[in-house]
Amino acid sequence: MILLVGAGIPVRTVSAYKILHDKMIVADGRNTQVGSFNFSRAADRSNSENVLVVWDDPVLARSYLNHWTSR
């Protein structure tokens, strides 16, 4: 997360839940990435993970943003 913040990318965290297990990125209000990937070195190099990227679908992106902001 420090890398994202250092690059000027807005990052939001939520403390209302013991574990917030959602893993998603919504970029430019149009592109969505979701899956099991933990955005860690282990996930990248050692684990079996899945990631789905949907490009240019603002309706889907809005749905995920609504889910995230409802937390």
C-alpha positions as CSV (number, residue, x, y, z in Angstrom):
1,M,0.0,0.0,0.0
2,I,2.9,2.4,0.7
3,L,3.9,2.0,-2.9
4,L,0.5,3.1,-4.1
5,V,0.3,6.0,-1.8
6,G,3.8,7.1,-2.7
7,A,2.8,7.1,-6.3
8,G,-0.1,9.5,-5.5
9,I,-2.8,6.8,-6.0
10,P,-5.7,7.2,-3.6
11,V,-6.1,4.3,-1.2
12,R,-9.0,3.7,1.1
13,T,-9.0,1.3,4.0
14,V,-11.9,0.2,6.2
15,S,-11.6,-0.8,9.9
16,A,-15.3,-1.7,10.4
17,Y,-14.6,-5.4,9.8
18,K,-12.2,-7.8,11.5
19,I,-11.2,-9.0,8.0
20,L,-12.1,-7.2,4.8
21,H,-11.3,-9.9,2.3
22,D,-12.4,-8.1,-0.9
23,K,-9.6,-7.9,-3.5
24,M,-10.4,-5.5,-6.3
25,I,-9.1,-2.6,-8.3
26,V,-11.3,-0.2,-10.2
27,A,-9.3,2.1,-12.5
28,D,-10.6,5.1,-14.3
29,G,-14.2,4.2,-13.5
30,R,-14.2,1.7,-16.4
31,N,-11.8,-1.1,-15.7
32,T,-12.2,-3.7,-12.9
33,Q,-9.9,-6.3,-11.5
34,V,-11.2,-8.9,-9.0
35,G,-10.0,-12.2,-7.7
36,S,-8.2,-14.1,-5.0
37,F,-4.8,-12.3,-5.6
38,N,-3.5,-10.7,-2.4
39,F,-1.2,-8.2,-4.1
40,S,1.8,-9.7,-2.3
41,R,5.1,-11.3,-3.4
42,A,3.8,-14.8,-2.3
43,A,0.6,-14.4,-4.4
44,D,2.8,-13.4,-7.3
45,R,5.4,-16.1,-7.0
46,S,4.2,-19.0,-4.9
47,N,0.4,-19.2,-4.6
48,S,-2.3,-20.5,-6.9
49,E,-4.4,-17.4,-7.5
50,N,-7.1,-16.2,-9.9
51,V,-7.7,-12.7,-11.3
52,L,-10.4,-11.5,-13.7
53,V,-9.8,-8.2,-15.5
54,V,-12.8,-6.6,-17.3
55,W,-11.9,-3.6,-19.5
56,D,-14.1,-0.7,-20.5
57,D,-17.3,-1.6,-18.6
58,P,-18.3,1.4,-16.5
59,V,-21.5,-0.3,-15.3
60,L,-19.5,-3.2,-13.8
61,A,-16.9,-0.7,-12.4
62,R,-19.7,1.3,-10.8
63,S,-21.2,-1.9,-9.2
64,Y,-17.9,-2.7,-7.6
65,L,-17.4,0.9,-6.4
66,N,-20.8,0.9,-4.9
67,H,-20.0,-2.3,-3.1
68,W,-16.7,-0.9,-1.8
69,T,-18.1,2.4,-0.7
70,S,-21.0,0.6,1.2
71,R,-18.4,-0.9,3.5
